[in-house]
Amino acid sequence: MKLFLDSANLDHVREIHAMGVLAGVTTNPSLIAKEGRDFIQTVYDIAELVQGPVSAEVVAQDREGMVREGRLLAKVHPHIVVKVPLTAAGLGATRVLADDGIPVNVTLCFQANQALLAALAGAAYISPFIGRVDDNSEDGNELIRTIVGVYDNDPNITTNVLAASIRHPQHVVQAALAGAHVATVPYDVFVKLAKHPMTDSGNKRFLEDWATVADKDITARVTAWLAAR
């Protein structure tokens, strides 16, 4: 499963990108508004840094408006993925944009029949909101499993299941086990993925033990050893 960062904060994107595990980024109007930067410049800068799929969402609500905005957004950077809502108009726009060769991320998916429609319309990604499904007393990761099963039954479907609305690290593991192709993870959850108190305590113990070694400079020791060979 690939990991995307759900953010429009360039500093956060740089930090997670430096981990060497980031495959892409998703944004939305709420995330963009929170940063207070120019929308187009922001998605361009993120795409330039990540060099992977970056979802930029249309704000028009009619099919023609979504197509117009989607075609323009696709010109901003080769890695832009146009994000549209899972509405009748959004599905129609997805078909047009997909036929143009523009990848589309259909967002706000809450049931498998919606996911099937998105795939049939040519979506590159479908974004089930598993956290919001859980909030509604349903099982978000069961939704992932169902969508993956529906897609697996049709070899003509190539849509990637992108788990969204991730609330905690366990959601990421659950999405991977459910068969999601991608999970888009908020910054605060992403930084927790690599953390564990036993990792921290173990590393602390190693450093304390190393402090008792007389010659602790590994760089100098290796450089000297190589020079003496």
KEZA-749458 format. One record per residue (C-alpha): residue in three letters; x, y, z. Coordinates in nm, 4 decimals, always signed. Each point is the difference from the previous one (the first is absolute). Example, Ala and Ser with C-alpha at 12.3 -4.5 7.8 and 13.67 -1.06 7.14 Angstrom:
BEGIN
node rest->ALA | xx->+1.2300 | yy->-0.4500 | zz->+0.7800
node rest->SER | xx->+0.1370 | yy->+0.3440 | zz->-0.0660
end
This chain:
BEGIN
node rest->MET | xx->+0.0000 | yy->+0.0000 | zz->+0.0000
node rest->LYS | xx->+0.1264 | yy->+0.3472 | zz->-0.0891
node rest->LEU | xx->-0.0128 | yy->+0.2915 | zz->+0.2426
node rest->PHE | xx->-0.1147 | yy->+0.3507 | zz->-0.0921
node rest->LEU | xx->+0.0032 | yy->+0.3024 | zz->+0.2297
node rest->ASP | xx->-0.3314 | yy->+0.1804 | zz->+0.0414
node rest->SER | xx->+0.1236 | yy->+0.3573 | zz->+0.0334
node rest->ALA | xx->+0.0580 | yy->+0.3316 | zz->-0.1754
node rest->ASN | xx->+0.2760 | yy->+0.1064 | zz->+0.2409
node rest->LEU | xx->+0.3301 | yy->+0.0123 | zz->-0.1885
node rest->ASP | xx->+0.2092 | yy->-0.0364 | zz->+0.3154
node rest->HIS | xx->-0.1894 | yy->-0.3143 | zz->+0.0935
node rest->VAL | xx->+0.0358 | yy->-0.1364 | zz->-0.3529
node rest->ARG | xx->+0.3758 | yy->+0.0639 | zz->+0.0085
node rest->GLU | xx->+0.0344 | yy->-0.1713 | zz->+0.3380
node rest->ILE | xx->-0.1903 | yy->-0.3132 | zz->-0.1001
node rest->HIS | xx->+0.1627 | yy->-0.0085 | zz->-0.3447
node rest->ALA | xx->+0.3398 | yy->-0.0091 | zz->+0.1719
node rest->MET | xx->-0.0980 | yy->-0.3362 | zz->+0.1565
node rest->GLY | xx->+0.0252 | yy->-0.1547 | zz->-0.3462
node rest->VAL | xx->-0.3421 | yy->-0.1684 | zz->+0.0207
node rest->LEU | xx->-0.2343 | yy->+0.2600 | zz->-0.1500
node rest->ALA | xx->-0.1649 | yy->-0.0977 | zz->-0.3298
node rest->GLY | xx->-0.2385 | yy->+0.2934 | zz->-0.0432
node rest->VAL | xx->-0.2130 | yy->+0.2706 | zz->+0.1600
node rest->THR | xx->-0.3694 | yy->+0.0765 | zz->+0.0208
node rest->THR | xx->-0.1417 | yy->+0.3461 | zz->+0.0572
node rest->ASN | xx->-0.3498 | yy->+0.1426 | zz->+0.0200
node rest->PRO | xx->-0.1514 | yy->+0.3496 | zz->+0.0202
node rest->SER | xx->-0.0051 | yy->-0.0127 | zz->+0.3821
node rest->LEU | xx->+0.3705 | yy->-0.0868 | zz->+0.0233
node rest->ILE | xx->+0.0930 | yy->+0.2659 | zz->-0.2554
node rest->ALA | xx->-0.2063 | yy->+0.2675 | zz->+0.1783
node rest->LYS | xx->+0.1676 | yy->-0.0871 | zz->+0.3303
node rest->GLU | xx->+0.3445 | yy->+0.0841 | zz->-0.1399
node rest->GLY | xx->-0.0993 | yy->+0.3406 | zz->-0.1414
node rest->ARG | xx->+0.2264 | yy->-0.0399 | zz->-0.3040
node rest->ASP | xx->-0.0802 | yy->+0.0240 | zz->-0.3694
node rest->PHE | xx->-0.1788 | yy->-0.3204 | zz->-0.0985
node rest->ILE | xx->+0.1680 | yy->-0.0553 | zz->-0.3348
node rest->GLN | xx->+0.3510 | yy->+0.0830 | zz->+0.1192
node rest->THR | xx->-0.0458 | yy->-0.2290 | zz->+0.2977
node rest->VAL | xx->-0.0988 | yy->-0.3073 | zz->-0.2000
node rest->TYR | xx->+0.2759 | yy->+0.0738 | zz->-0.2525
node rest->ASP | xx->+0.2640 | yy->+0.0264 | zz->+0.2742
node rest->ILE | xx->-0.1196 | yy->-0.3240 | zz->+0.1610
node rest->ALA | xx->+0.0020 | yy->-0.1848 | zz->-0.3330
node rest->GLU | xx->+0.3502 | yy->+0.1267 | zz->-0.0785
node rest->LEU | xx->+0.1263 | yy->-0.1236 | zz->+0.3351
node rest->VAL | xx->-0.1735 | yy->-0.3363 | zz->+0.0122
node rest->GLN | xx->+0.0179 | yy->-0.0917 | zz->-0.3707
node rest->GLY | xx->-0.3000 | yy->-0.2251 | zz->+0.0568
node rest->PRO | xx->-0.3795 | yy->+0.0272 | zz->-0.0180
node rest->VAL | xx->-0.1386 | yy->+0.3184 | zz->+0.1587
node rest->SER | xx->-0.3780 | yy->+0.0286 | zz->+0.0230
node rest->ALA | xx->-0.1405 | yy->+0.3478 | zz->-0.0617
node rest->GLU | xx->-0.3751 | yy->+0.0372 | zz->+0.0401
node rest->VAL | xx->-0.2461 | yy->+0.1841 | zz->-0.2203
node rest->VAL | xx->-0.2530 | yy->+0.2278 | zz->+0.1667
node rest->ALA | xx->-0.2596 | yy->+0.0194 | zz->-0.2782
node rest->GLN | xx->-0.3088 | yy->-0.2113 | zz->+0.0650
node rest->ASP | xx->-0.1258 | yy->-0.0458 | zz->-0.3546
node rest->ARG | xx->+0.1495 | yy->-0.2429 | zz->-0.2516
node rest->GLU | xx->+0.1100 | yy->+0.2652 | zz->-0.2482
node rest->GLY | xx->+0.1626 | yy->+0.2100 | zz->+0.2733
node rest->MET | xx->+0.1841 | yy->-0.3017 | zz->+0.1432
node rest->VAL | xx->+0.1296 | yy->-0.0945 | zz->-0.3430
node rest->ARG | xx->+0.1147 | yy->+0.3558 | zz->-0.0684
node rest->GLU | xx->+0.1778 | yy->+0.0321 | zz->+0.3358
node rest->GLY | xx->+0.1405 | yy->-0.3524 | zz->-0.0241
node rest->ARG | xx->+0.1541 | yy->+0.0598 | zz->-0.3399
node rest->LEU | xx->+0.1615 | yy->+0.3210 | zz->+0.1242
node rest->LEU | xx->+0.1319 | yy->-0.1633 | zz->+0.3201
node rest->ALA | xx->+0.1524 | yy->-0.2813 | zz->-0.2049
node rest->LYS | xx->+0.2112 | yy->+0.2602 | zz->-0.1819
node rest->VAL | xx->+0.1578 | yy->+0.1256 | zz->+0.3237
node rest->HIS | xx->+0.2314 | yy->-0.3012 | zz->+0.0367
node rest->PRO | xx->+0.0306 | yy->-0.3463 | zz->-0.1617
node rest->HIS | xx->-0.0558 | yy->-0.1656 | zz->+0.3396
node rest->ILE | xx->-0.3321 | yy->+0.1697 | zz->+0.0738
node rest->VAL | xx->-0.2943 | yy->-0.2324 | zz->+0.0632
node rest->VAL | xx->-0.3356 | yy->+0.1757 | zz->-0.0271
node rest->LYS | xx->-0.2248 | yy->-0.0659 | zz->+0.2985
node rest->VAL | xx->-0.3774 | yy->+0.0099 | zz->-0.0428
node rest->PRO | xx->-0.2866 | yy->-0.0806 | zz->+0.2399
node rest->LEU | xx->-0.1987 | yy->-0.3192 | zz->-0.0374
node rest->THR | xx->-0.3138 | yy->+0.1562 | zz->-0.1417
node rest->ALA | xx->-0.1819 | yy->-0.0566 | zz->-0.3279
node rest->ALA | xx->+0.1740 | yy->+0.3071 | zz->-0.1400
node rest->GLY | xx->+0.3325 | yy->-0.1213 | zz->+0.1377
node rest->LEU | xx->-0.0402 | yy->-0.3373 | zz->-0.1682
node rest->GLY | xx->-0.0809 | yy->+0.1666 | zz->-0.3306
node rest->ALA | xx->+0.3053 | yy->+0.2233 | zz->+0.0317
node rest->THR | xx->+0.2136 | yy->-0.3021 | zz->+0.0888
node rest->ARG | xx->-0.0976 | yy->-0.1704 | zz->-0.3253
node rest->VAL | xx->+0.0904 | yy->+0.3050 | zz->-0.2085
node rest->LEU | xx->+0.3286 | yy->+0.0651 | zz->+0.1798
node rest->ALA | xx->+0.0997 | yy->-0.3672 | zz->-0.0061
node rest->ASP | xx->-0.0678 | yy->-0.0102 | zz->-0.3741
node rest->ASP | xx->+0.2333 | yy->+0.3009 | zz->-0.0259
node rest->GLY | xx->+0.2711 | yy->-0.2054 | zz->+0.1714
node rest->ILE | xx->-0.0235 | yy->+0.2005 | zz->+0.3237
node rest->PRO | xx->+0.0139 | yy->-0.2102 | zz->+0.3202
node rest->VAL | xx->-0.2914 | yy->+0.0604 | zz->+0.2356
node rest->ASN | xx->-0.0371 | yy->-0.0612 | zz->+0.3735
node rest->VAL | xx->-0.3685 | yy->-0.0395 | zz->+0.0847
node rest->THR | xx->-0.0441 | yy->+0.1030 | zz->+0.3616
node rest->LEU | xx->-0.2639 | yy->-0.0206 | zz->+0.2743
node rest->CYS | xx->-0.0831 | yy->-0.3661 | zz->-0.0580
node rest->PHE | xx->-0.2086 | yy->-0.1707 | zz->+0.2701
node rest->GLN | xx->-0.1369 | yy->-0.3144 | zz->-0.1625
node rest->ALA | xx->+0.1108 | yy->-0.2668 | zz->-0.2444
node rest->ASN | xx->-0.2558 | yy->+0.0788 | zz->-0.2687
node rest->GLN | xx->+0.1423 | yy->+0.3555 | zz->-0.0174
node rest->ALA | xx->+0.3479 | yy->-0.1505 | zz->-0.0405
node rest->LEU | xx->-0.1202 | yy->-0.2214 | zz->-0.2833
node rest->LEU | xx->-0.1498 | yy->+0.2979 | zz->-0.1823
node rest->ALA | xx->+0.3262 | yy->+0.1944 | zz->+0.0384
node rest->ALA | xx->+0.2008 | yy->-0.2892 | zz->-0.1421
node rest->LEU | xx->-0.2360 | yy->-0.0380 | zz->-0.2944
node rest->ALA | xx->+0.0335 | yy->+0.3745 | zz->-0.0653
node rest->GLY | xx->+0.3771 | yy->-0.0447 | zz->-0.0310
node rest->ALA | xx->+0.1274 | yy->+0.1240 | zz->+0.3376
node rest->ALA | xx->+0.3694 | yy->-0.0535 | zz->+0.0684
node rest->TYR | xx->-0.0697 | yy->+0.0110 | zz->+0.3756
node rest->ILE | xx->-0.3049 | yy->-0.0463 | zz->+0.2210
node rest->SER | xx->+0.0189 | yy->+0.1528 | zz->+0.3485
node rest->PRO | xx->-0.2168 | yy->-0.1743 | zz->+0.2610
node rest->PHE | xx->-0.0091 | yy->+0.2086 | zz->+0.3204
node rest->ILE | xx->+0.0511 | yy->-0.2755 | zz->+0.2545
node rest->GLY | xx->+0.0190 | yy->+0.2275 | zz->+0.3053
node rest->ARG | xx->-0.3308 | yy->+0.1637 | zz->-0.0807
node rest->VAL | xx->-0.1546 | yy->-0.3401 | zz->-0.0675
node rest->ASP | xx->+0.1166 | yy->-0.1125 | zz->+0.3458
node rest->ASP | xx->-0.1531 | yy->+0.3177 | zz->+0.1446
node rest->ASN | xx->-0.3329 | yy->-0.1154 | zz->-0.1428
node rest->SER | xx->+0.0196 | yy->-0.3275 | zz->+0.1999
node rest->GLU | xx->+0.1036 | yy->-0.2005 | zz->-0.3062
node rest->ASP | xx->+0.3309 | yy->-0.1719 | zz->-0.0824
node rest->GLY | xx->+0.2194 | yy->+0.2103 | zz->-0.2262
node rest->ASN | xx->+0.2504 | yy->-0.2742 | zz->-0.0682
node rest->GLU | xx->-0.2765 | yy->-0.2473 | zz->-0.0836
node rest->LEU | xx->-0.0978 | yy->+0.2532 | zz->-0.2655
node rest->ILE | xx->+0.3573 | yy->-0.0138 | zz->-0.1331
node rest->ARG | xx->-0.0135 | yy->-0.3804 | zz->-0.0141
node rest->THR | xx->-0.3339 | yy->+0.0070 | zz->-0.1811
node rest->ILE | xx->+0.1188 | yy->+0.2506 | zz->-0.2595
node rest->VAL | xx->+0.3215 | yy->-0.1952 | zz->-0.0593
node rest->GLY | xx->-0.2083 | yy->-0.3161 | zz->-0.0441
node rest->VAL | xx->-0.2313 | yy->+0.1684 | zz->-0.2497
node rest->TYR | xx->+0.2949 | yy->+0.1314 | zz->-0.1991
node rest->ASP | xx->+0.1828 | yy->-0.3346 | zz->+0.0065
node rest->ASN | xx->-0.3012 | yy->-0.1647 | zz->-0.1648
node rest->ASP | xx->+0.0397 | yy->+0.2154 | zz->-0.3109
node rest->PRO | xx->+0.3409 | yy->-0.0180 | zz->-0.1736
node rest->ASN | xx->-0.0871 | yy->+0.3128 | zz->-0.1974
node rest->ILE | xx->-0.0049 | yy->+0.2138 | zz->+0.3148
node rest->THR | xx->+0.3354 | yy->+0.1637 | zz->+0.0725
node rest->THR | xx->-0.1180 | yy->+0.2556 | zz->+0.2577
node rest->ASN | xx->+0.2193 | yy->+0.0282 | zz->+0.3105
node rest->VAL | xx->-0.1742 | yy->-0.0138 | zz->+0.3377
node rest->LEU | xx->+0.1305 | yy->+0.2954 | zz->+0.2000
node rest->ALA | xx->-0.0907 | yy->-0.0179 | zz->+0.3698
node rest->ALA | xx->-0.0756 | yy->+0.3514 | zz->+0.1249
node rest->SER | xx->-0.1205 | yy->+0.1601 | zz->+0.3231
node rest->ILE | xx->+0.2733 | yy->-0.1839 | zz->+0.1909
node rest->ARG | xx->-0.0315 | yy->+0.0779 | zz->+0.3716
node rest->HIS | xx->+0.2796 | yy->-0.2005 | zz->+0.1685
node rest->PRO | xx->+0.2948 | yy->-0.2290 | zz->-0.0820
node rest->GLN | xx->-0.2064 | yy->-0.3159 | zz->+0.0361
node rest->HIS | xx->-0.2233 | yy->+0.1219 | zz->-0.2808
node rest->VAL | xx->+0.3042 | yy->-0.0189 | zz->-0.2289
node rest->VAL | xx->+0.0745 | yy->-0.3613 | zz->+0.0928
node rest->GLN | xx->-0.3667 | yy->-0.0934 | zz->-0.0310
node rest->ALA | xx->-0.0241 | yy->+0.1620 | zz->-0.3427
node rest->ALA | xx->+0.3069 | yy->-0.1921 | zz->-0.1176
node rest->LEU | xx->-0.1455 | yy->-0.3279 | zz->+0.1274
node rest->ALA | xx->-0.3316 | yy->+0.0807 | zz->-0.1679
node rest->GLY | xx->+0.1775 | yy->+0.0283 | zz->-0.3358
node rest->ALA | xx->+0.0106 | yy->+0.3759 | zz->-0.0557
node rest->HIS | xx->+0.2499 | yy->+0.1005 | zz->-0.2668
node rest->VAL | xx->+0.0684 | yy->+0.3360 | zz->+0.1639
node rest->ALA | xx->-0.0670 | yy->+0.1708 | zz->+0.3332
node rest->THR | xx->+0.0102 | yy->+0.3774 | zz->+0.0249
node rest->VAL | xx->+0.1095 | yy->+0.0914 | zz->+0.3502
node rest->PRO | xx->-0.0199 | yy->+0.3316 | zz->+0.1898
node rest->TYR | xx->+0.3302 | yy->+0.1419 | zz->+0.1216
node rest->ASP | xx->-0.0652 | yy->-0.0589 | zz->+0.3706
node rest->VAL | xx->-0.0760 | yy->-0.3666 | zz->-0.0653
node rest->PHE | xx->+0.2873 | yy->-0.0444 | zz->-0.2474
node rest->VAL | xx->+0.2645 | yy->+0.1056 | zz->+0.2539
node rest->LYS | xx->-0.1377 | yy->-0.2556 | zz->+0.2468
node rest->LEU | xx->+0.0465 | yy->-0.2899 | zz->-0.2423
node rest->ALA | xx->+0.3736 | yy->-0.0236 | zz->+0.0721
node rest->LYS | xx->-0.0276 | yy->+0.0562 | zz->+0.3746
node rest->HIS | xx->-0.0102 | yy->-0.2537 | zz->+0.2821
node rest->PRO | xx->+0.1100 | yy->+0.0528 | zz->+0.3617
node rest->MET | xx->+0.2079 | yy->-0.3197 | zz->-0.0039
node rest->THR | xx->+0.1854 | yy->+0.1228 | zz->-0.3086
node rest->ASP | xx->+0.0799 | yy->+0.3243 | zz->+0.1830
node rest->SER | xx->+0.1077 | yy->-0.1744 | zz->+0.3209
node rest->GLY | xx->+0.2083 | yy->-0.2544 | zz->-0.1896
node rest->ASN | xx->+0.1775 | yy->+0.2690 | zz->-0.1984
node rest->LYS | xx->+0.0638 | yy->+0.1965 | zz->+0.3205
node rest->ARG | xx->+0.1601 | yy->-0.3069 | zz->+0.1580
node rest->PHE | xx->+0.2230 | yy->-0.0589 | zz->-0.3036
node rest->LEU | xx->+0.1233 | yy->+0.3593 | zz->+0.0135
node rest->GLU | xx->+0.0651 | yy->-0.0189 | zz->+0.3737
node rest->ASP | xx->+0.2082 | yy->-0.3147 | zz->-0.0516
node rest->TRP | xx->+0.1851 | yy->+0.1551 | zz->-0.2929
node rest->ALA | xx->+0.0903 | yy->+0.2984 | zz->+0.2179
node rest->THR | xx->+0.2257 | yy->-0.2342 | zz->+0.2025
node rest->VAL | xx->+0.2149 | yy->-0.0762 | zz->-0.3073
node rest->ALA | xx->+0.3285 | yy->+0.1912 | zz->-0.0033
node rest->ASP | xx->+0.0090 | yy->+0.0871 | zz->-0.3690
node rest->LYS | xx->-0.3594 | yy->+0.0861 | zz->-0.0895
node rest->ASP | xx->+0.0415 | yy->+0.1864 | zz->-0.3301
node rest->ILE | xx->-0.1152 | yy->-0.2559 | zz->-0.2577
node rest->THR | xx->+0.0687 | yy->+0.2330 | zz->-0.2935
node rest->ALA | xx->+0.3620 | yy->+0.0543 | zz->+0.1055
node rest->ARG | xx->+0.0545 | yy->-0.3675 | zz->+0.0791
node rest->VAL | xx->-0.1366 | yy->-0.1257 | zz->-0.3309
node rest->THR | xx->+0.1880 | yy->+0.2665 | zz->-0.1968
node rest->ALA | xx->+0.3274 | yy->-0.0931 | zz->+0.1734
node rest->TRP | xx->-0.0620 | yy->-0.3711 | zz->-0.0481
node rest->LEU | xx->-0.0680 | yy->+0.0415 | zz->-0.3709
node rest->ALA | xx->+0.3075 | yy->+0.2204 | zz->-0.0452
node rest->ALA | xx->+0.2197 | yy->-0.2635 | zz->+0.1696
node rest->ARG | xx->-0.1093 | yy->-0.2834 | zz->-0.2286
end
